[in-house]
């Protein structure tokens, strides 16, 4: 059985660059999530995508 894939849209706003990493806000589905590193951003996106599958 094949799963249907739904789309999810992200808006990433990089507000600062300190200690060789990004800080900013991720907006998706009406929520704003702040992140303090590029790794935190990627882990947050992975979590959001995984929960939708």
Secondary structure, DSSP 8 states (H G I E B T S, - for coil): ----------EEEEEEEETTEEEEEEEETTEEEEESSHHHHHHHHHHHHHHH-
